[in-house]
Amino acid sequence: MTPDALSTRSEVLIEVAESVASHQSLPALLLALSPSLAKLVPLAGVGLVLYDAGRSVSKLYHLESSVPHGIPSEYEFTAEQSPTATVLETRQPLYFPDLEAETRYPVLMRMLRDKETYRASRCARCRWFELCKGNFRCPQGTGDISCWFNEPACYLTDAEIGL
């Protein structure tokens, strides 16, 4: 690791520590952490799920990023609605090879399939969205929240999509 990279990591660690010490609510903390973390890792968005075993509820939070999106923050899922409990119990990653055929977690699956509501700003303003639907990344099995962000493979210019 270069001295500059090490210095940047140290500065970000100090920023993160200061954010943790100065924010009393989780949503405010997550919002404050985003610019610091973006210095180390390119962010389109990072999700955080807290699981309350006593209530059998997962609460979804997200970090803000430079990419506008419609992902609901502080959305609660019961154990039956979210894969979080399954992942915690099995300690194994969970992969959805075919979101269209998936029958578990109906609320989450409906959100992942709903490109209309949760599409990011560039796709939301594109006059061709009805044709490509963001290139159908979710139905192809990505199975994560990244399907709500702008399509990285989109070759159209801003002028071509009507911006």
LINRA-V368693 format. One record per residue. RES is the residue in three letters. SS is DSSP state (~ for helix, > for strand, _ for the rest). NEAR is the number of other ideal C-beta (glycine too) atoms within 12 Angstrom. D_FIRST is the distance of its C-alpha to the first C-alpha in Angstrom with 1 decimal. Layout:
# LINRA-V368693
RES:SS:NEAR:D_FIRST / RES:SS:NEAR:D_FIRST
This chain:
# LINRA-V368693
MET:_:10:0.0 / THR:_:8:3.8 / PRO:~:9:6.6 / ASP:~:11:8.2 / ALA:~:13:6.3 / LEU:~:13:6.4 / SER:~:14:9.9 / THR:~:20:10.9 / ARG:~:20:10.3 / SER:~:18:12.3 / GLU:~:17:14.9 / VAL:~:23:15.4 / LEU:~:19:15.9 / ILE:~:16:18.5 / GLU:~:23:20.1 / VAL:~:25:20.4 / ALA:~:17:22.0 / GLU:~:16:24.3 / SER:~:25:25.3 / VAL:~:18:26.2 / ALA:~:12:28.2 / SER:~:14:30.0 / HIS:_:17:31.1 / GLN:_:11:34.0 / SER:_:14:34.3 / LEU:~:22:31.9 / PRO:~:23:32.5 / ALA:~:19:31.8 / LEU:~:24:28.6 / LEU:~:32:27.3 / LEU:~:22:28.3 / ALA:~:25:26.4 / LEU:~:33:23.2 / SER:~:31:23.0 / PRO:~:20:21.9 / SER:~:28:19.0 / LEU:~:28:17.8 / ALA:~:23:18.3 / LYS:_:22:15.5 / LEU:_:22:13.0 / VAL:_:18:15.3 / PRO:_:15:18.1 / LEU:_:24:21.3 / ALA:_:30:24.8 / GLY:_:33:25.8 / VAL:_:29:24.9 / GLY:>:31:27.7 / LEU:>:27:28.3 / VAL:>:31:31.3 / LEU:>:22:32.8 / TYR:>:25:35.4 / ASP:>:18:38.5 / ALA:_:13:40.0 / GLY:_:7:43.1 / ARG:_:14:44.0 / SER:_:20:42.4 / VAL:>:22:40.8 / SER:>:31:37.3 / LYS:>:26:36.4 / LEU:>:31:34.1 / TYR:>:29:32.0 / HIS:>:32:29.7 / LEU:_:32:27.1 / GLU:_:27:28.3 / SER:_:29:26.4 / SER:_:18:27.1 / VAL:_:30:29.2 / PRO:_:20:32.7 / HIS:_:33:34.1 / GLY:_:23:37.0 / ILE:_:33:35.4 / PRO:_:22:37.5 / SER:_:24:35.7 / GLU:_:21:37.0 / TYR:>:27:38.9 / GLU:>:23:40.3 / PHE:>:31:40.8 / THR:>:21:43.0 / ALA:_:26:41.8 / GLU:_:18:43.9 / GLN:_:25:42.4 / SER:_:32:38.7 / PRO:_:32:36.7 / THR:~:30:34.7 / ALA:~:26:37.3 / THR:~:24:37.3 / VAL:~:18:33.5 / LEU:~:20:33.6 / GLU:~:14:36.6 / THR:~:11:35.5 / ARG:_:9:31.7 / GLN:_:10:31.3 / PRO:_:12:29.9 / LEU:_:22:32.7 / TYR:_:15:33.1 / PHE:_:26:36.0 / PRO:_:13:36.8 / ASP:_:17:39.7 / LEU:_:29:39.8 / GLU:_:17:43.4 / ALA:_:13:44.7 / GLU:_:22:42.9 / THR:_:13:45.5 / ARG:_:21:43.5 / TYR:_:27:42.2 / PRO:~:18:44.6 / VAL:~:22:43.4 / LEU:~:39:39.7 / MET:~:25:40.8 / ARG:~:20:43.1 / MET:~:30:40.2 / LEU:~:35:37.9 / ARG:~:31:40.8 / ASP:_:22:41.8 / LYS:~:32:40.0 / GLU:~:17:42.7 / THR:~:18:42.0 / TYR:~:33:38.2 / ARG:_:33:37.1 / ALA:_:31:34.7 / SER:~:23:35.9 / ARG:~:30:35.7 / CYS:~:38:37.3 / ALA:~:26:39.8 / ARG:_:17:41.0 / CYS:_:28:41.2 / ARG:_:17:44.7 / TRP:_:21:43.8 / PHE:~:25:42.4 / GLU:~:12:45.6 / LEU:~:14:45.1 / CYS:~:22:41.5 / LYS:~:24:40.9 / GLY:~:38:37.2 / ASN:~:25:37.3 / PHE:~:22:38.2 / ARG:_:30:34.7 / CYS:_:33:36.0 / PRO:_:23:39.0 / GLN:_:22:36.8 / GLY:_:19:35.3 / THR:_:25:32.0 / GLY:_:28:33.4 / ASP:_:26:31.1 / ILE:~:32:31.1 / SER:~:28:29.1 / CYS:~:36:32.5 / TRP:~:36:33.5 / PHE:_:36:31.0 / ASN:_:34:31.5 / GLU:_:31:31.8 / PRO:_:18:28.8 / ALA:_:13:30.9 / CYS:_:25:33.7 / TYR:_:11:34.6 / LEU:_:22:37.2 / THR:_:12:36.8 / ASP:~:14:37.6 / ALA:~:9:41.0 / GLU:~:13:41.8 / ILE:~:23:41.2 / GLY:_:15:43.3 / LEU:_:17:40.9
